[in-house]
Amino acid sequence: MIQRPFPGSRTGAAIATMLALCASAQAAVVDVTVTVQNLAPASSVSFAPLHVGFNNGSFDAFNLGGVATAPIISVAEGGAGGAWQAAFAAADPTATRGTIGGLLLPGASSSLSFRVDTALNPFFTFGAMVVPSNDFFVGNDSPTEYRL
């Protein structure tokens, strides 16, 4: 399987991830709320649960255009993400990880809060399957792309 992230700009579908930080500027431990919203038009695509993690930048979920590995296949083809979560934990045992929501229909949103040590885990990584599809997904290609 060649990795093909969801071409949101061509179909008008989008997924928005917002991070809200709630802590003092000096604290290394912060409460972070991740909200995901499906901005796709009605009767369009949905998203499987969003797999997220705050990490030290060592977990590279996939490489755009590269051959897919078992972790991203578990997100892109089945949506469950078990291999993704296990690979994430193995790459960064101190990471704060989780899964947000269930099937995210057009117009729906879901949130989950995390307590994150930003000194250990300053980067945010995510991935979710586009439904219906057998291998489209959304996610970030660079493990250090989103810094808290």
Secondary structure, DSSP 8 states (H G I E B T S, - for coil): -B-EE--HHHHT--EEEEEEEES-TT-SEEEEEEEEEE-S-TTS-EE--EEEEEESS------TTSB--HHHHHHHTTS--HHHHHHHHHH-TT-EEEEE-S-B-TT-EEEEEEEEETTT--EEEEEEEEES-SSEEEE-S-TTSEE-
